[in-house]
Amino acid sequence: MDLKLYMFDTCPFCKRVLREIEDQKRTDIQLKNISTSDEDRQTLLEIGGKTQVPCLFVDGEPLYESADIIAWLKEHPQIS
Ligand SMILES: N[C@@H](CCC(=O)N[C@@H](CS)C(=O)NCC(=O)O)C(=O)O
């Protein structure tokens, strides 16, 4: 499964999601920081339709809302 988290450092909702990723010790999620990459920001806008973060791309499908992302992460633990 391809997982990418669009985020930026100072976003409190991103921090919640990042804490969950850390708690689960996940290594299967690529971070895409839209405050340092215009290309990533543009991809988020083009595919998701808005630049709101956090947004988790699951096999290219955008999932917005930190609570929904955290719920998804709990339901889909990393398989290593
Ligand atoms: N309800 C959302 C709130 C997310 C939110 O407000 N994100 C802000 C950053 S802290 C944002 O992306 N604002 C810019 C935008 O919406 O384009 C969540 O829990 O994920």
The ligand as an SDF file (V2000), in Angstrom:
LIG
                    3D

 20 19  0  0  0  0  0  0  0  0999 V2000
  -10.6500   19.7260   10.6080 N   0  0  0  0  0  0  0  0  0  0  0  0
   -9.3640   19.6440    9.9590 C   0  0  0  0  0  0  0  0  0  0  0  0
   -8.6510   20.9890   10.1260 C   0  0  0  0  0  0  0  0  0  0  0  0
   -7.3790   21.0520    9.2920 C   0  0  0  0  0  0  0  0  0  0  0  0
   -6.8720   22.4900    9.1840 C   0  0  0  0  0  0  0  0  0  0  0  0
   -7.5300   23.4630    9.6050 O   0  0  0  0  0  0  0  0  0  0  0  0
   -5.6800   22.6140    8.5970 N   0  0  0  0  0  0  0  0  0  0  0  0
   -5.1130   23.9170    8.3500 C   0  0  0  0  0  0  0  0  0  0  0  0
   -3.6810   23.9740    8.8850 C   0  0  0  0  0  0  0  0  0  0  0  0
   -3.5840   23.8650   10.6300 S   0  0  0  0  0  0  0  0  0  0  0  0
   -5.0080   24.1620    6.8570 C   0  0  0  0  0  0  0  0  0  0  0  0
   -4.6510   23.2770    6.1110 O   0  0  0  0  0  0  0  0  0  0  0  0
   -5.3420   25.3850    6.3940 N   0  0  0  0  0  0  0  0  0  0  0  0
   -5.1040   25.7740    5.0290 C   0  0  0  0  0  0  0  0  0  0  0  0
   -6.1500   25.3080    4.0550 C   0  0  0  0  0  0  0  0  0  0  0  0
   -7.2280   24.8430    4.4690 O   0  0  0  0  0  0  0  0  0  0  0  0
   -5.8900   25.4220    2.8390 O   0  0  0  0  0  0  0  0  0  0  0  0
   -8.5650   18.4850   10.5350 C   0  0  0  0  0  0  0  0  0  0  0  0
   -8.8350   18.0730   11.6850 O   0  0  0  0  0  0  0  0  0  0  0  0
   -7.6980   17.9320    9.8330 O   0  0  0  0  0  0  0  0  0  0  0  0
  1  2  1  0
  2  3  1  0
  2 18  1  0
  3  4  1  0
  4  5  1  0
  5  6  2  0
  5  7  1  0
  7  8  1  0
  8  9  1  0
  8 11  1  0
  9 10  1  0
 11 12  2  0
 11 13  1  0
 13 14  1  0
 14 15  1  0
 15 16  2  0
 15 17  1  0
 18 19  2  0
 18 20  1  0
M  END
$$$$
